[in-house]
Amino acid sequence: MSTANSVDSIILGGGCFWCTEAVMKDLRGVTEVTPGYTGGHLDNPTYEQVCSKTSGHIEVVRVQFDSSVISLEALLAVFFATHDPTTPDRQGADVGPQYASAIFYSSPEQEAVARQVIMRVESALDAPVVTKLLPEQRFWPAEAYHHNYYDNHPQQGYCQVVISPKIAKLRKGFAHLLT
């Protein structure tokens, strides 16, 4: 049985937030995943402003999780396995600063875990990880039509070509963490 003290959150940018949300929401212990924006200079940015590449925001998800069920280390292992942390401001055909790989930590403990995981990922990939590791900043929830995008549009082209393979990779490599 979890306690209120075991609920934690972290903000992750892994390219398009539709992808990251779809991957994170099926993990056991994840209680909520909210797509949104962070890291920029505008208050309450719109999707169009973020896509203009001038707002400074990154597409992210805020992941709330029960740390007595899933550790931050396990969450980050899934995060790194389901996006490319070696390409700056790019995930496949999605190119721009809004698609940066980023972790926005809320405590020194989260920062330390993230640094350890990044070192392991760099070693495993034998390539530099360009994931930005930054203190948590103001989070702005995305417009309602972005929430649960994959679930609501599974036949949409982007979902089929980009998100479905990530979900398949998740199911194959992390079945033990799924709900």
C-alpha positions in Angstrom: 0.0 0.0 0.0 1.5 3.3 -1.0 1.6 6.4 1.1 1.3 10.1 0.1 5.0 10.4 0.7 5.8 7.9 -2.1 4.1 10.0 -4.8 6.7 11.9 -6.9 6.9 13.6 -10.2 9.4 14.4 -12.9 9.2 16.3 -16.2 10.7 14.5 -19.2 11.2 15.7 -22.8 11.8 12.9 -25.3 10.7 14.5 -28.6 7.0 14.7 -29.4 5.0 14.6 -26.2 2.5 12.2 -27.8 5.2 9.6 -27.9 6.5 10.1 -24.4 3.0 10.2 -22.9 2.0 6.9 -24.7 5.1 5.1 -23.3 4.9 6.4 -19.7 1.2 6.0 -19.0 1.2 2.2 -19.2 4.0 1.7 -16.6 2.9 0.2 -13.3 3.2 2.9 -10.6 2.7 5.8 -12.9 -0.4 7.6 -11.7 -0.7 10.4 -14.2 1.0 11.7 -17.3 0.3 15.2 -18.5 1.7 16.5 -21.8 2.8 20.1 -21.8 5.6 22.7 -22.2 8.4 23.9 -20.0 11.7 25.7 -20.3 10.7 28.8 -22.3 10.1 32.4 -21.8 6.4 32.8 -22.5 3.6 32.3 -20.0 0.9 29.8 -21.0 2.4 29.0 -24.4 0.2 27.5 -27.2 1.2 24.6 -29.4 1.7 27.0 -32.3 4.0 29.2 -30.3 6.1 26.3 -29.2 6.2 24.9 -32.8 7.4 28.3 -34.0 10.8 27.4 -32.4 11.0 30.9 -30.8 9.3 30.4 -27.4 12.2 28.4 -25.9 9.8 25.7 -24.6 10.3 22.0 -24.9 7.4 19.5 -25.5 7.4 17.4 -22.3 5.3 15.2 -20.1 4.9 15.6 -16.3 5.0 12.0 -14.9 3.5 11.5 -11.5 4.5 8.1 -10.1 4.4 6.1 -6.9 8.1 5.5 -6.1 7.1 2.6 -3.8 6.0 0.8 -7.1 8.4 2.1 -9.7 11.7 3.7 -9.1 12.9 6.8 -10.8 15.8 4.7 -12.1 13.4 2.3 -13.8 11.3 5.2 -15.2 14.4 6.8 -16.7 15.6 3.4 -18.1 12.3 3.3 -20.1 12.6 6.9 -21.1 16.1 6.4 -22.5 15.2 3.1 -24.3 12.2 4.7 -26.1 13.8 7.8 -27.6 17.2 8.8 -29.1 19.2 10.7 -26.4 22.1 11.2 -28.8 20.6 13.7 -31.3 20.3 17.3 -30.2 16.8 18.9 -30.8 15.7 16.0 -32.9 13.7 12.7 -32.8 13.6 11.1 -36.2 11.8 13.5 -38.6 10.7 15.8 -35.7 13.4 18.5 -35.7 13.6 21.7 -33.6 14.4 22.9 -30.1 10.9 21.9 -28.9 12.0 18.2 -29.4 15.0 18.3 -27.2 15.8 15.3 -24.9 15.5 16.7 -21.4 15.0 15.8 -17.8 13.7 18.5 -15.4 14.5 17.3 -11.9 12.8 18.6 -8.7 15.4 17.6 -6.2 19.1 16.9 -5.7 18.2 13.2 -5.4 16.5 13.2 -8.7 19.4 15.0 -10.3 21.9 12.4 -8.9 19.8 9.4 -10.2 19.5 11.0 -13.6 23.2 11.6 -13.8 23.9 8.0 -12.9 21.4 6.7 -15.5 22.9 9.0 -18.2 26.4 7.7 -17.5 25.1 4.1 -17.9 23.3 5.0 -21.1 26.4 6.7 -22.5 28.5 3.6 -21.7 25.9 1.2 -23.2 25.5 3.3 -26.4 29.2 4.2 -26.6 28.0 7.7 -27.6 27.5 11.0 -25.9 24.1 11.6 -24.4 22.9 15.1 -25.2 19.9 15.0 -22.8 19.6 18.3 -21.0 19.5 17.9 -17.2 17.9 21.0 -15.8 16.1 22.1 -12.6 12.4 21.9 -12.8 10.8 25.0 -14.4 7.2 26.2 -14.7 5.1 23.5 -16.4 2.3 24.5 -18.7 -0.2 21.7 -19.6 -0.8 21.3 -23.3 -4.1 21.9 -24.9 -6.8 19.2 -24.2 -6.6 17.7 -27.7 -3.0 16.6 -27.0 -3.9 14.6 -23.9 -4.1 10.8 -24.5 -3.4 11.5 -28.2 -2.2 8.0 -29.1 -5.2 6.3 -27.4 -7.6 8.7 -29.1 -6.0 8.4 -32.6 -4.4 5.0 -32.9 -5.0 4.8 -36.7 -3.5 8.3 -37.4 -0.4 8.0 -39.6 2.0 9.5 -37.1 0.7 7.2 -34.4 1.2 4.1 -36.6 4.6 5.0 -38.0 6.3 6.7 -34.9 4.4 5.8 -31.7 3.4 2.2 -32.3 7.0 1.0 -32.7 7.9 2.7 -29.4 5.0 0.9 -27.7 6.2 -2.4 -29.2 9.7 -1.8 -28.0 8.3 -1.0 -24.5 6.3 -4.2 -24.4 9.2 -6.3 -25.5 11.9 -4.8 -23.3 9.9 -3.7 -20.2 7.0 -6.1 -19.9 7.8 -6.6 -16.2 7.0 -2.8 -15.6 3.7 -2.7 -17.5 0.3 -2.5 -15.9 
